[in-house]
Amino acid sequence: MQATPSPPSKLVGSPVLDSVGVIHSVANAYVIHEAEGHYLIDTGFPGNARPVLQAFERAGVKPQGIRGILITHQHPDHIGGAAKLRWLSEAPVAAHRMDAPSIEAHAPAVAPLFVRILFHPHKVQVNTKLEDGTTVGPFTVYHLPGHTPGSVAFYHKARGLLFTGDALVTSPSGRLALSKPSTSYDPEAAARSLRKLTGLKVEAVFPGHGAPITKDAGESLRSAIDRLTRPKVVASPTLFGPEGRPELHPGTPGWGER
């Protein structure tokens, strides 16, 4: 008797965890398979939906199986394929209301100058404008302004999955870090925003750049929040006085009171 062929895999992209795949296209795009279909988180490099479409084709899943296209923030390397994927899948696009005008091209992009000059992704309609605490599919939205005004993380509470966009990335050394200040509109706000993630039960962290954290992810997240939101101690400026000894700069608070 001839064996019945196995059904096509529902895992789209390179496997990370059960039913979660990653698609590398400068920035990470993620696909999570739920009972009702697939959710795509970010869409890759400007004007290039090809890596995402190829990943769906290899898995034997049609784009119409996408239930929602979730955007973590407005930067071109995260929304580049959104317009084509929206057209092919007819899936609704969701993004925070503060980044939606730039994604829809109703307002200038909030991005580094070289990014704005080099990359011009096709505008796409944002069907669902998110707020902090909004529920979209199986995810709860955490608004983490700083990298962009509307940066968000998507938290899958039932499974402990946290998709951070560029609010947290993985450094080459393998630990969670903030994006480079030169790529963020308000680096100090980006650090403060991370406190919202305190106390989340996390089994895996999926950053916008770098490798996902699937081992001791909760501890990695707690450590990153503590390290990155800790107030920075700024040493008092010093000068060397006439005798060559370090002295406080005259502008230092309290100078002259001793």
Buried (B, 14 or more C-beta within 10 A) or exposed (E): EEEEEEEEEBBBBEEBBEBBBBBEBBBBBBBBBBEEBBBBBBBBBBBBBEBBBEBBEEBEBEBEBBBBBBBBBBBBBBBBBBBBBBEBBEBBBBBBBBBBBBBBEEEEBBBBEEBEEEBEBBBBEBBBBBEEEBEBBBBBBBBBBBBBBBBBBBBBBEBBBBBBBBBBBBEEEEEBBBBEEEBBBBBEBBBBBBEBBEEBEBBBBBBBBBBBBBEEBBEBBBEBBEBBBEEEEEEEEEEEEEEEEEBBEEEEEEEEEE
